[in-house]
Amino acid sequence: MRSILTAASAALLVFALAACSAPTRPEAPPADTPLLLISIDGFRASYFELGQTPNLERLAGDGVRAQWMTPSYPSLTFPNHYTLVTGLRPDHHGVIHNSMSDAAIGKFKVADRDAVGDTRWWSGGEPIWIGAQKAGLRSATLFWPGSEAPIHGLRPNRWRPFDAKVDENARVDEVLGWLGEPASTRPHVATLYFDALDHEGHDHGPNSPEAREAMVRIDAAIGRLLDGLAARDQLEHVNLIVVSDHGMAEVVPGHRIAVEDMVTPEQAVVTSVGQSIGIAPNPGFEAQVERRLLGAHAQYDCWRKSELPARWHYGTHPRVPPIVCQMHEGWDAIEGEKLRGATQVQTRGSHGFDPALPSMRAIFLARGPAFKRGATIPAFDNVDVYPLLARLIGIRPAKNDGDIAPLLPALRDPGRP
């Protein structure tokens, strides 16, 4: 009898160990309900109140809308897009800024195609499309920041290098093509990215006719997507989520300063400019730079990386430089050469300011079989989106900083594991 019990116990132990070491796999077959995550870069939450986005209003009316979504610090494009798909704060996934430095890799800028495609910048997180790949599910990404690099040795089944010349309708048509495929090849999770609103908001200001025209054009593309799905009787069989990465604030003429007026090149290396300014003192100048920068200033405030406001959850990653200066809302800091070479004659737009500001608030809208209809939920942090994505495609989420609890009221069946 003892030998039988011993054998049974050993079998149970082997089964338990196998379960612990097994790769992430779907908890429920999601093949009939694809997930499409859409980002409208720079869509400020207050834009939704302008009455110029009937298709987004239609989507929200048939589903769920959050009062707003709070971006992570810094409120910039690449850090927050990677946060949305990993559930990690920028300080944890390592994409800490649109411009950053790493002693072992070099410099990163969003315009540097080689850097954008370098896996080493992205290895600190596991985006949803990689989790899907590990679970044996298909994924497809269209221009999502981070999707151009192999991550943990994997890529989405389909991806494309970013090309701003591909217009909104062409992007929608490509995604409709993916979703229209047979279940055997159709992606379980896909992403779609629109950048025109952010571009026009930067160049002309968040309240400009140019920004509103871009907003209307993107909204029409969303309508094209909804109509295309409806024509194939798919609209009620796809979970759609629309988010933005951050909002946009006005920068009026005269509200720009030169970073060289903050600290000289002799004293420090400036690793990032704009709104969240990274500063690394040169050897021998540490005390001098701290005396010059730390504390409150007329247009900005500066901290040691270890003393940044706790609510920003920022400052522990090695890529964060020793001193971080945060511009006040509506102020930019740029290189003196650029400041002298381009006189600002009209209001522009910027983001990267304190994520708690109303101007930085992002949007969250969702509709589909998983979501309630006509519901509004309270504001939440954007790290909470990732656990929802994992649940919708039936995979165990990777380690993340999010909490699905704020989004459970959006679901028709919040009790389902």
N, C-alpha and C positions, 0 to 999 in steps of 0.2 A: 504493500500500500504506500509505504514511504517513497519507494522508487517511482511510483506513478505520480505522486504529488510533486516530487522533485522534477520529473520530466515536464509536468504541466506548468510548474513555476518557471522553468527554463524557457518553455515555449512562449509564455506570456511576456517574459523579459525580452526575448528576441523580438516579439511583435512590438513591444513598447519602444525599444531602441530603433526599430525600423521606422516607426511612425514619427519619432523625433527627428530622424535624419532625412526623412523623405522630402523631396523638393516641394515648394509651394504648388498647390494644385487647386482647381476650382472646387468650391464648396457646393455649387449648384450649376447645372449646365446653362450657360448664358447665350448659347449660339443664336437663339431666336430673338434676343433683345440686345442688339449692339448698343454701345455707349459712344456718343460723340461729344467731346469736350471742345468748346469754341471760346477763343479769346478775342476780345476787341480791345486792343492795346490803347491805353489812355482814356477809356470810357469812364468819366467821372460819374459817381452815383447820381448826382443832381441832374445830369443830362436826361435821365429818364423822365423827369418832370416837365420837360420842354414840349411834349406833345408832338415831337417830330420823328418818333420811332414806332409807328403803328404795328410793325411786325414783331418787334420785341415785346410790345405791350400785349399783343395777341398770344405770344408764347407764354408770357407770365400769367395772363388771364386763364390760360388752359393748364397752368401748372403752379409753380411756386416762385415767389420773389422774396429775397432777403431785404431788410431795410437798407443795409449796405454790408459790404465786406471790408474788413480792415487789412490793408497790406502789411507785409513784414518789413522790418527795417533792413536796409534802406529801401525806400519806395521807388525802386528802379526796375526796369524791364526784365533783364536777365535773372537777377536774384529772385524776383517774385514769380516769374514763370516756372523756374525750377522748384520753388517752394510749392506751387500749386500741384505739381505732379509727383512730388516726393513727400510732402507733408513735413519737411524739415525746414527750420529757419535757415536763412542764408549763413548765419554763423556756424551752422552744423553741416550743411551740405557743401559749403566752401565756395560757392559762387557769390562772393561777398559784395560785389559791385559790378557795374558795367565795365569798369577799368580797374585792374588789380595787378599785383605783382606777387610772384612766388619765387623764392630763392632757387628752387630746383627746376623750375619750368621756364621762367622769364616773365614776360608781360602779356596781359590779356586785354584786348579791346574788342568790342562787338563788331567793328569793321574789319578786323583781322580774320580772314577766312581760315587760315591755318590754325590760329588759336581756338576759334570756335569749334573746329573739328578735332581738337586734341583731347583725347579721352581723359588725360590727367586732370584737367580742370573740373571734370564732371563726376569723378569717381567717388565723391563723398556722399552720393545719394543713389537711390534706386527709383527711377521714374516709373510711372504706371505701365508704360509700354514694355519696359524690361521685366517687371513683375509678371505681366501677361505672357511674355515670351518664355520665361522660366516655368510657367504653369502650363505651357503647351497651347496657349491661346494666340490668335493672330492679332497683330497691331499695325497701325498705319498712322503716320504723322505728316502733316502738311505745314511746314515752316515753324513749328513750335521751337522756341529757343531751347537748345540742348539736344535736339533730335538729330543733329548732323554728326555727332560723335558716337563711336561705339562705346558702350558703357558696360563694364563687367564682361567685355568680350561679345556683347550682343548688340544688335540693331533692331529697329522695327522691321517688320516684313516689307514695308514700303515707306520710303522717306524721300525728300527732295531737298537739295540745298536751297536756302532762301533766295527768292527772286522777286524783288519789289515790282517788277514789270508785269507779273501775273496779276490780272485784275480780280476784283472780288467775285464776279460771276464765274470766271474760269476756275477759281479756287472751289467755289461751291459745286460746280459741275464735276470736278474731279472727285470730290468727296461723295457726291450722289452716285457716281459710277462705282465707287468702292461698296457703298451700302446696297447697291442694286445687284450685286453679284450673288450667286448661289451661296447657301449656307456653308458649303465646303471650302469656299475661298474668301468669303466676306470677313472683314476684320471684326473682332469682338470689341475692340476699343480703338477709336480714331481721334485725332485732334485736328483742329482747323484754326488758323491764325490770321487776323486782319490787323494791318499796321497803319493804314492811311489816316485814321483819326489822330493817332499819336503824332504822326508827322506834321499834319496841318496844325494841330494844337501847339506844337513847338514853334513852328514858323510864324504863325499869325495870332496865337493866343486862343485860350479855350472858349472864348465867347465870340470868336470871329465868324464871318460868313463862310470862310473856307473850312473851318472845323465843322460847322453845321452841315455843309454840303457833303463832307466825307461821312458824317454820321448818317445822313439820309441815304447815301449810296450803300453803306454797309447794311443798314436796316433793310433796304430793298433786296440785298443779297440774302439776308436771313429769310425774307419772304420767299425768295426763289427756292431756298432750301426746304422750307416748310411745304410749299406747294408741290415741289418735286417729290417729296416723301409721300404727300397725300395722294398724288396721282398714281402712285404705285401701291397704295393701301399699306404704306409702311409707317405712317406718321404715329400711329398708336402702338407701334412695335419697336420704337427706338427711344432710348433715354437720351435726351438732349440737355446739356448744361452749358450756359453762357456765362462767362466770367470776364472780368478785366483785371489787369495787374496793379493798377493804381489810377489815381485821378490826374488832375492838371490844375496848376495855379497860374495866375497872371504874373508876368514880369514886365513892369512898365519901363520905358526908357529911363536910363540913369541908375537902374537898380542892379548894376553889375560892378564887381570889383576885381582887381587883378590879384591872383594868388600870391604874386611876388610882394604885394603890399601886406600880406598876412605873414609871410616868412620868406626870407631870401634864399636863392639857390645855394649860396655858400653855407647857409645854416641847415637846410633840410632838403630832402627829396619829396616832392608832392606826387603821391601815387595815384590820386584821383581828384578830379575837379568837378565843378557843377554845383551840387547842393550838399552832398556828403563828402567832405574833403579829407583825404587820407594823407598824413604827414609823418615821414620817418626822419628824425633828426640825424644829421651827419655826425660821425664820431667826434667827440669833443665839444659838440654844441648842444648836448641834451638839456642841460640846465638852462642855457640861454633861450632855447626854443620854448621850453615849458614856461619860463617867466613871461615870454612874449605872448604866448597863445592861451594858456589855460585860463578858463573862466569866461565871463560874459563880455561880449563886444556889441557894438551898435548894430551890426548886421549878422552876427553869428556867435555861437558859443563853442568852446573847445573843452575836451576831456582827455585824460589818459584812457586808453582802451579798456583798462580794468575798472574804470569809474563811470562808464557811460550809464545813462538811465536804465534801470533794471527792466522797465517795460519794453525796451527795444530788443532784449534778448540777444545782445551783440557785443562782441569784444573778446571772445575766447579763441577764435580761429587764428592760426598762425599768419594767415594772409591779411588780417586786419592790422594796419600799421599802428605804431605806438600811440599816436595822437589822432583823434577824429574830431573834426570841426563840422558842426551842422549849421548850414545857412538858415536864417529866418525866412519864413514864407515870403515869396516874392523877390528873393535876392539870389543871384548867381555869382559864383567865383570862377573865373576863367584865366587862362594864361594871358599875361599882359600883351604879348604880341598879337593875339587874336582880338583883344579888347581894343587896341589901338587901330587895328586894321579893318574893323567893321563897326562903324557907329550905328547904334541901335536907334532907329527912328520911329518904330512902332512897337506896340505891345506884343510880347512874345508869350510863350508858355513854358513852364518847367514843372517837373515833379522831382522826387527825391527828398522832399521835405518830411517833417515829422508825420509818421503814418496816422497819428491821432487826429490830424487836421481834417475838417470836413472836405476840403478841396482834394485830399488824397484818397478819399473813400472810393472803393471799387464796387462793382456790381456782381450779383449772383442771381441767375434765373435758371429754372429747370422745368422740364415737362417730360412726360412719358409714362409708361405703365407703372414705374416705381413710385411716382410722385402724386401727391394730392392735387386737386384742382382748385385754383383761386385762393391759395393760401399765402400768407405773408408771415415770415419768421423774423425774429430779432437779428440784429447784427452779430457777426461772429468773425473770428480771425481766419485768414486764408489758409493757414496750416490745416484747418479742419476739412478742407475739400478732399484731400488725398484719401483718408479712411473711407469716405463716401464712395470715391471712385473704385477702390478695392472691393468694397461690398457689392457694388453694382455689377462688377464682372465676376464676382465669386472667387476672389483670391484672398489669401491671408495677407494683410498689409505688412510691408517691411517696417522696420523700426522707424518711427516718426514722432513728431512733436504735436500732432493733431489730436482731436477728440471728436468723435462722430456725434456725441450727445447733442450739440446745438443744431444738428441737421436732422435728427430723428423726427422732429415734428413735421418735416417736409415730406416724409415717406408715408405711403398708404399703409404699409405694414411694418411699423417701426420695431415690432417685437421679433421679426425674423432674424435669426443669427446671420 
